[in-house]
Amino acid sequence: MQVENDQSYDRVLTIATSDSGGGAGVQADLKTISALGCYGMSAFAALTAQNTREVRAIHEVPPEFLKDQIDVVVEDIGVDAVKIGMLFNGELMEAVAESIARHNLQNIVLDPVMVSQSGAKLIKDEAVETLREQLFPLSDVITPNLPEAERLLEYSVESQQQVEEAARDLLEMGPKAVLLKGGHFREDQSTDCLVLDKTDEKTGKDVFWFEAERIQTDNTHGTGCTLSSAIASGLAKGDTLPEAVDKAKVYITGAIKAGSRYSIGSGGGPLHHFHNFWS
């Protein structure tokens, strides 16, 4: 007897780079998307040879092959939200921008990955301008941390009081919203600032602050990848952006707290993406 197909998946495509250690990149994205009840798909922009201590090598894929990966997913399966992670050079960024525009993809979450936790440079200097000019205007939200924001803005953000101003300056670069993450400050709370280009219909606000407990642990590898994928998953399910960020913040706090109890590798370990399922 044939079973009637009466259900559909919420589909999230990650366009990012592989992490051979499994803690960040496409691997972390797919774990997050799955843990949050969505169907994950991937388009690889590059491969890395990395572990908990270092990024030893980066191997880029040809831009045309990146576009092929996006095309076959969109044409057959469909996409409800997109998470964009590490894109090493301008040619890859141009390929992604062209694909997004050609397929009219929606719910674009861009994590502007620039430097790894171990300090390795993950984007070529000349590609930063391409990131700003071609991908920011296509993004529903960008999710930089403080060092990334400072590199994009070319000035220092030295206090919590400057965060909203910096987020508004990033908003002028074209995205519909900016989530500026305050995790690099040393307060007891980890506070992120979301600024929208127009007021949220449900709340009438255009600025939102999200606070969570700061967990003292070295196991924070892949936090940016995880948060952005969690936001994309919420958007794929129909959440508003503030709702998606709020839920993503709860999820990542739980993943960091659970991951802090584990030991893996000799460097900065990963989060526990399936903390809600493992006993």
ChimeraX attribute file (.defattr): number of C-alpha atoms within 10 A of each C-alpha:
attribute: neighborCount
match mode: 1-to-1
recipient: residues
	/A:1	3
	/A:2	4
	/A:3	5
	/A:4	6
	/A:5	6
	/A:6	5
	/A:7	5
	/A:8	7
	/A:9	15
	/A:10	19
	/A:11	21
	/A:12	31
	/A:13	29
	/A:14	28
	/A:15	26
	/A:16	27
	/A:17	27
	/A:18	26
	/A:19	21
	/A:20	17
	/A:21	20
	/A:22	19
	/A:23	28
	/A:24	30
	/A:25	31
	/A:26	34
	/A:27	21
	/A:28	27
	/A:29	37
	/A:30	25
	/A:31	20
	/A:32	29
	/A:33	26
	/A:34	17
	/A:35	18
	/A:36	20
	/A:37	14
	/A:38	21
	/A:39	19
	/A:40	23
	/A:41	22
	/A:42	21
	/A:43	23
	/A:44	22
	/A:45	29
	/A:46	24
	/A:47	18
	/A:48	18
	/A:49	14
	/A:50	18
	/A:51	21
	/A:52	21
	/A:53	16
	/A:54	16
	/A:55	20
	/A:56	10
	/A:57	10
	/A:58	16
	/A:59	13
	/A:60	16
	/A:61	15
	/A:62	13
	/A:63	18
	/A:64	13
	/A:65	15
	/A:66	21
	/A:67	21
	/A:68	14
	/A:69	16
	/A:70	25
	/A:71	17
	/A:72	12
	/A:73	15
	/A:74	17
	/A:75	10
	/A:76	8
	/A:77	11
	/A:78	19
	/A:79	23
	/A:80	23
	/A:81	25
	/A:82	30
	/A:83	27
	/A:84	30
	/A:85	26
	/A:86	26
	/A:87	27
	/A:88	25
	/A:89	21
	/A:90	20
	/A:91	15
	/A:92	24
	/A:93	22
	/A:94	20
	/A:95	19
	/A:96	24
	/A:97	20
	/A:98	15
	/A:99	18
	/A:100	20
	/A:101	11
	/A:102	10
	/A:103	14
	/A:104	9
	/A:105	17
	/A:106	17
	/A:107	23
	/A:108	29
	/A:109	29
	/A:110	28
	/A:111	26
	/A:112	26
	/A:113	22
	/A:114	23
	/A:115	14
	/A:116	16
	/A:117	17
	/A:118	14
	/A:119	11
	/A:120	13
	/A:121	14
	/A:122	18
	/A:123	19
	/A:124	12
	/A:125	13
	/A:126	10
	/A:127	18
	/A:128	18
	/A:129	12
	/A:130	18
	/A:131	21
	/A:132	16
	/A:133	14
	/A:134	17
	/A:135	24
	/A:136	26
	/A:137	17
	/A:138	22
	/A:139	25
	/A:140	21
	/A:141	28
	/A:142	28
	/A:143	26
	/A:144	25
	/A:145	20
	/A:146	20
	/A:147	17
	/A:148	18
	/A:149	22
	/A:150	16
	/A:151	13
	/A:152	18
	/A:153	15
	/A:154	9
	/A:155	11
	/A:156	13
	/A:157	18
	/A:158	11
	/A:159	9
	/A:160	14
	/A:161	9
	/A:162	11
	/A:163	21
	/A:164	21
	/A:165	13
	/A:166	21
	/A:167	25
	/A:168	18
	/A:169	15
	/A:170	24
	/A:171	21
	/A:172	14
	/A:173	15
	/A:174	21
	/A:175	22
	/A:176	19
	/A:177	26
	/A:178	30
	/A:179	27
	/A:180	25
	/A:181	23
	/A:182	23
	/A:183	16
	/A:184	11
	/A:185	14
	/A:186	9
	/A:187	12
	/A:188	12
	/A:189	15
	/A:190	19
	/A:191	21
	/A:192	22
	/A:193	20
	/A:194	24
	/A:195	25
	/A:196	22
	/A:197	16
	/A:198	12
	/A:199	12
	/A:200	15
	/A:201	9
	/A:202	8
	/A:203	8
	/A:204	9
	/A:205	13
	/A:206	15
	/A:207	20
	/A:208	16
	/A:209	14
	/A:210	18
	/A:211	15
	/A:212	15
	/A:213	14
	/A:214	16
	/A:215	17
	/A:216	11
	/A:217	13
	/A:218	15
	/A:219	26
	/A:220	22
	/A:221	25
	/A:222	23
	/A:223	22
	/A:224	23
	/A:225	29
	/A:226	30
	/A:227	24
	/A:228	31
	/A:229	34
	/A:230	33
	/A:231	32
	/A:232	36
	/A:233	35
	/A:234	28
	/A:235	25
	/A:236	25
	/A:237	19
	/A:238	15
	/A:239	15
	/A:240	16
	/A:241	20
	/A:242	25
	/A:243	14
	/A:244	20
	/A:245	24
	/A:246	18
	/A:247	18
	/A:248	23
	/A:249	23
	/A:250	16
	/A:251	21
	/A:252	22
	/A:253	19
	/A:254	20
	/A:255	23
	/A:256	24
	/A:257	20
	/A:258	18
	/A:259	22
	/A:260	19
	/A:261	11
	/A:262	12
	/A:263	13
	/A:264	11
	/A:265	11
	/A:266	9
	/A:267	16
	/A:268	21
	/A:269	25
	/A:270	26
	/A:271	28
	/A:272	24
	/A:273	26
	/A:274	18
	/A:275	17
	/A:276	13
	/A:277	7
	/A:278	7
	/A:279	5
